[in-house]
Amino acid sequence: QLDSGLLLVTGPYKINGVPLRRVNQAYVIPTSTSVDVSKVDVAAINDEFFAKPEEAKAKKSADAFFQEEKKAVVVSEEKKAAQKKVDAALLSAVTAVPNLK
């Protein structure tokens, strides 16, 4: 659980393609399956980790608005490294539980 009260969830990405995300507790379905995640280090991941970079906004005319192309979202190297670090520790925990893969 993060400081904001949201839960930190992940797939792991290698298994089902879910990256590190923040989720409201109301959208989580608890089950009887439990995975020991005590060895997963998520101390560096907090709410600021998920903050979007701020961009300078300029006034646009209607024509410029419709002519502008959408910029592709680029995931930072910091987030990729954090995902790999968490997945490595989590994969070993998930494979230790029978019927999970």
C-alpha positions in Angstrom: 0.0 0.0 0.0 1.3 3.4 -1.0 1.1 6.6 1.1 -1.9 7.8 -0.8 -3.9 4.7 0.2 -3.7 3.1 -3.3 -2.4 -0.4 -3.8 0.7 -1.2 -5.8 0.0 -4.1 -8.3 1.9 -5.8 -11.0 1.5 -8.9 -13.2 4.4 -9.6 -13.2 4.8 -8.1 -16.6 6.5 -11.3 -18.0 3.6 -13.5 -17.1 0.5 -11.4 -17.9 1.7 -8.0 -19.2 0.5 -5.9 -16.2 3.1 -3.2 -15.4 3.6 -1.6 -12.0 0.4 0.3 -11.4 -1.6 2.1 -8.6 -5.1 0.8 -8.1 -7.9 1.8 -5.7 -8.6 -0.9 -3.2 -12.3 -1.0 -4.3 -11.2 -2.5 -7.7 -9.2 -5.4 -6.2 -10.8 -8.8 -5.7 -9.3 -10.7 -2.8 -8.8 -14.5 -3.2 -7.5 -17.2 -0.9 -4.3 -17.6 -2.9 -1.4 -16.0 -1.2 2.1 -15.2 -2.4 4.9 -14.3 0.0 6.1 -10.9 -1.3 8.3 -10.0 1.7 11.5 -10.4 -0.3 10.3 -7.9 -3.0 11.9 -4.5 -2.5 9.5 -1.7 -3.4 10.9 0.9 -1.1 11.9 3.1 -4.1 8.4 3.1 -5.5 6.1 5.7 -4.2 3.4 8.1 -5.6 6.0 10.4 -7.1 7.2 7.4 -9.2 4.0 7.5 -11.1 3.9 11.3 -11.6 3.7 12.4 -15.2 6.3 14.9 -16.5 5.0 18.4 -16.8 5.1 20.0 -20.2 4.8 23.7 -21.0 1.4 24.4 -22.4 1.0 27.1 -25.0 -2.2 28.6 -26.3 -3.3 26.9 -29.5 -5.7 27.9 -32.2 -8.4 25.6 -33.4 -6.5 24.8 -36.6 -3.3 24.0 -34.7 -5.2 21.8 -32.3 -6.4 19.6 -35.1 -3.1 19.6 -37.0 -1.1 18.5 -34.1 -0.1 14.8 -33.9 -0.3 12.9 -30.7 3.1 12.2 -29.1 3.9 8.6 -28.3 4.2 7.8 -24.7 7.8 6.9 -23.8 8.5 4.9 -20.7 11.6 6.1 -18.8 14.6 3.9 -18.2 14.0 4.3 -14.5 10.6 2.8 -14.7 11.8 -0.1 -16.9 14.6 -0.8 -14.4 12.2 -0.8 -11.5 9.8 -3.1 -13.3 12.6 -5.6 -14.1 13.8 -5.5 -10.5 10.4 -6.1 -9.0 9.5 -8.8 -11.6 12.7 -10.7 -10.9 11.9 -11.0 -7.2 8.2 -11.6 -7.8 8.7 -14.3 -10.4 10.6 -16.5 -7.9 7.8 -16.0 -5.3 5.1 -16.8 -7.8 6.8 -19.9 -9.1 7.1 -21.2 -5.5 3.3 -21.3 -5.2 1.6 -24.4 -6.8 -0.8 -23.8 -9.6 0.5 -20.3 -10.4 2.4 -19.4 -13.6 
